[in-house]
């Protein structure tokens, strides 16, 4: 399965720039999300222009700030294997 991998840079609150390689949550496989999401299921409210994404370098959820983007955000089509997760994975209980 192909997915879009985005690369973008934005300015953080403290003025530092952060470059992030990420996948938008709406484009992640449901099985992948189900293995990473915990909590009570309530959605967090983010400030306008902020988006919760999966940072593939940190292997964690992060917030990308679209309001302070530096330059252009690019995307490429990649196999989902860059997520270190296979949709064919199965968990066997002994």
C-alpha positions in Angstrom: 0.0 0.0 0.0 1.4 3.4 -0.9 1.1 6.4 1.4 2.2 10.0 1.3 5.3 10.9 3.3 5.4 14.7 3.9 8.5 16.8 4.7 8.0 20.2 6.1 9.7 22.8 8.3 8.0 25.2 10.7 8.9 27.7 13.4 8.3 26.5 16.9 7.0 28.8 19.7 10.5 29.3 21.0 11.7 30.5 17.5 13.6 27.4 16.6 12.9 25.7 13.3 11.8 22.0 13.2 12.0 19.9 10.0 9.7 16.9 10.2 9.0 13.8 8.1 5.4 12.9 8.8 2.2 11.2 7.7 -1.2 12.8 8.2 -3.4 10.8 10.6 -6.2 10.7 8.0 -3.8 8.9 5.6 -2.6 6.3 8.1 -4.0 2.7 8.0 -6.5 2.1 10.7 -4.6 -1.0 11.9 -1.5 1.2 12.5 -3.4 3.8 14.5 -5.1 1.1 16.6 -1.7 -0.1 17.8 -0.6 3.4 18.8 -3.6 5.1 20.2 -4.4 5.0 23.9 -6.5 7.0 26.3 -10.2 7.6 26.7 -10.9 8.3 23.0 -11.6 12.0 23.5 -10.1 14.2 20.7 -7.6 16.9 21.7 -8.5 20.4 20.7 -5.6 22.0 18.8 -5.0 25.6 18.0 -6.0 26.7 14.5 -3.3 25.7 12.0 -2.0 22.9 14.2 -2.3 19.3 13.0 -1.6 16.1 14.9 0.6 13.9 12.7 2.8 10.8 12.9 6.5 11.8 13.0 8.3 8.9 11.2 11.7 9.9 12.5 10.6 10.0 16.2 8.1 7.1 15.7 5.6 9.2 17.7 2.7 11.6 17.4 3.7 15.2 17.0 2.0 18.5 16.2 2.8 20.2 12.9 2.2 24.0 12.8 0.9 24.9 9.3 0.7 28.6 10.3 4.5 29.0 10.6 5.7 26.8 7.7 9.1 27.8 6.3 9.3 27.3 2.5 7.3 24.5 0.9 6.0 21.3 2.4 6.6 18.4 0.0 5.3 14.9 -0.3 6.3 11.6 -1.9 4.5 8.3 -2.4 6.1 5.6 -0.4 5.4 2.0 0.6 3.9 1.8 4.0 6.9 -0.2 5.1 8.7 3.0 6.1 6.3 3.1 9.1 8.1 -0.1 10.6 4.6 -1.7 10.5 3.2 -4.2 8.1 -0.5 -4.5 7.5 0.1 -8.3 7.3 1.3 -8.4 10.9 -0.7 -10.6 13.2 -0.5 -11.2 16.9 -0.7 -14.8 18.0 -1.6 -15.6 21.5 0.0 -18.9 22.7 
